[in-house]
Amino acid sequence: MTPEQGPLIYRQKRITRLTHWVWAVCLLFLMFSGFQIFNAHPSLHFGKESGFDYDNAAVAIGAVQDGDRVKGVTRILGRDFDTSGVLGTSGGAVRAIPAALTMPSTQSLATGRVIHLFFAWILVATLCVWLVFSAINGHLRKLIPSLRDLRNLPDDVANHLRLRFHHTSDYNVLQKLAYASVLFLALPLMIATGLTMSPAFNSVAPWLLDLFGGRQTARSIHFLTMLALILFFVVHMVMILAAGPLNEIRSIVTGWYRVDPDQGGQDDQSA
């Protein structure tokens, strides 16, 4: 039998589906506007000092004159890489991140910051709503891996590498680890480092500066966490395509998910 012959169960609650799509939209706008903000100072530093008098960038994207052409250069830990056409220069223009990946596409730090902060606060509010409702309806517990889950981790990794997926009412251990990492680690870290970069918030909670080692370190952690979320999104989409996109998308749109024939039906229609 194939998974399509199994029963349909109500797997994703309404609040989970709603917040999922709000987060997806918010993170899309945050990424594009974040790249816009990064273009104003396209380098990452660790510590409390940076500027024109310092050459201590861990990562820097720029351009140099190379004969009769301008070459894009990305420096990572002191080593230079030619990234012309992708980073540093693109479409014949000198620009750290290409215009197609920034919002707005023209260079406007002020507009980028307005967009970024608007969607950042929507993300924070939605995350708080999700935490409250998920704690009440029990969804939160389903994201915490148990000892039994962790013991099954090697088998689950092997099954994923072989593209063998089990369609059940519960998340598998890799899903639990991935979703928990995003919801309980990556997003709170993004929020905390974002607040650390705010001089206004520093006056309310100056201890955040000490916790993250200064604004420059917080900015670097913020940016690297964003890259990790992009990687999560890519892997997430690959897994959806591999596990059966129609079933997975139906689950997050309507809540109904088709499980393997031996799983039986569990109809949970609570919000």
N, C-alpha and C positions, 0 to 999 in steps of 0.2 A: 504493500500500500504506500501511497505518497502522502505527504502532510496535508494536501488538499482534501483528502478523504476523511480527515479527522473532524471532530466537532468544533464549532465556534464557541469561544468563551469571551466573556466581557473582561478584558485584561487591563485596559488603561482607563482610569477614572477621568471624569470631566476636567477636574482642576489640573491633573497631570497633562492632559492634552492641551489645555488652554495655555498654561505656563510654558510648555515646551515650545509652542509656536511664537509666543511673545519673546522668549529668550533667543530663538533663532533670528528673529528680526532685529532685536537689540544688538546681538553680537555681530551681525552683518554690518550695521551702521557704525558700531564701535570700532570694528576693524578698519573700515575705510577712513573714518575720521581720525582714528589713531595713527594711521600711516600719514595722514595730512599733518598732524601735530609733530610726528617724528621727523618729517622733512624739514621742519624749521631748525632742527638741531640733530642731524642724522648720525649720532654716535651714542654709544652706551658706556657709562663709567661706573665704577664701583668705588665707594668712598664719599667723602664730603666735598671734594674739590674737582672742578673741571673748568674749562674755558680756553681762551686763546693762548694763555701762558702755560698750559699743561698739555703734555702729550701722553696721557695715561688712559686713552680710550681702549676698552676691551674689544669693541667693534666700532668701526667707522666706515661710512659710505660716502664717497666723494668722486671727484673727477680731476684728472691731470692732463696737461698738454703733452702729447706724444707725437713729435714731429708736426705733421700737418693735420692731425686729428686730435680730438678730445677723447680720452679713454676713461671709462668708468672703472673705479678701483674700490674694492671692498677690503678693508684691513681687519683681520681677525687675529687677536693676540699677537700683534706685531708682524704678521705675515700678509702680504698683499696678493690679491686675486683680481684678475682682469674680469670684470663683470659688465663690460660695455654692452649696451642694448637691453640690459635687464635691470641692473642697479648702478647708480651713478650717472649713467647716460641712457636715454631711451627716446626713440623717435627723433633723434637729432638734437634733443634738449638735455641740458645738464640738470639732473633731478635724481635725488637719492632713490625714492620709490616712484615707479612710473605713474603718470597721471591717471591711467585707467584703474589704479588701485587706491586712489585717494578720493575723499569727499570733502569739499568740492574738487573737481579735477584741476582747477586753477589753484595757484598757491595762495591760500588764505588761512592763516593760522587762527584768526579770530572766529571765522565761520566754522572751522574744524572743531574748535573748542566748544562752541555753542552746541553743535550737533552731538559731540562726544558726551558732554555733561547731561544733555537732555535724555539720551538713551541710557546713560549710566544710572541715573536715578530711577528710570522705569525698571531697569534690571534689578536694582536693589529692592524696590517695592515688590516686584513680582516674586523675587526669591523669598522675601519675608512672608508673603501670602502663601506660597507653596509650602514653606516649612511648617506654618501653623496648621494648614489643612492636612498635610501629609502626616503630621504627628497625630492628628485626631482620627483620620480614617485608616491608619495603620500602614499606609504606603511607605512611610519612612523606614519601617522595620525591614521591608523587603529589599532595601538597598544595602543593608549591612551584612557583609559576608559572615556566615557562621563557621565554626570550626570544621564542620562537615564539608562546607563549601571549599574551604582552604585545602582540605585533604584531597578533594577532587580536582584541584587546580591543575596538576600535571595532565590528567586525562582530558580536561577541558581544553587546555592549550593544544594537545595533540589532535583533538577533534577539529579544532578551528584550523590548524595547519593543513589538515586533510580536507577542509571544507565540508565537514560532517556536522550538521547542526541538528539539535534536538529542539523541537517546538513544544514548549511546555507553558504552563500558567505562570511559572516563576521565572525570574531572570537567572541566567547561568552565572557562575562565579566571575568570569571575566567581565560580563556586563555590570555586575554589582561593583567590582573594583573600579571599572572605568567611570561609571556614573557617580559613585561615591567620591572619587577623586576630583571630578569636575565640580560637583555640588557642594562638597564639604571642604575642599582644599583650594582648587584653582579659582573659583569665583570669589570666595571670601578673601583670598590672597590678592586678587585683582582689585577688589574694593578697598582693602586696607592700604595697599601701596598707592592707589589712586588718591586716597585721603591724605596720605603722607606727603604727597606732592603739593598739597594745597596749603599755602601760607596761612589762610584764614583758619583752617582746621588745626594747623600746628599750634595756634594759640589756645585751642580748646584741649588738645591732646598732644602736648609736646613730647610725650614719651614714645610716640610712634617714630619720631625721627631717630631716637636712640635704638629702638627695636630693629629698624631696618638699616641703620648705619648711615643716615642722611638721605636727602632727596634724590641724589644721583643713583645711589644703590637701589632705592625704591623704584625709580624710573626704569632701571635696567631689569629688575625683577618683574615689573609690570609688563614690559615689552616681551620678555622671554616667556612669561606665562601666557601671553596672547598667542605667541607662536606655538606653544604646546596645545592650546585650544584649537588652533587651526589644524594641527596634526591629528587631534582627536576627531575633528569633523571629517577629515579625509578618511580615516580608518572607519569611522561610523558609517559613512556612505558606502564604503567598500563592503562592509559586513551586511548592510541592508541589501545590496545587490546580490551578494553571495547567498544570503539566507532566504531570499524570496521577497523581492521588493513589493509586490502587490499585498502580500500578507502583512508585512511590516508597516507599510504606509496606511493600510486599512486600520491597523491597530491604533496608530497615533492620530488618525483622523476621526474614526468612529468609535474606537474603543474595543471593537470586536477583533479577535485573533484566532486563527485556526491552528489548533494544536495537533500533535501526532495522534494517530488512532488509539494508541494504548494509554493516552492521558486522561480520557474521560472529559466530561464537561463540568466547569465550575462557573456558575453564573453569579458574578459579584457586581451588582449594579449600583453600589453606593457611590456617592459623589466624592 
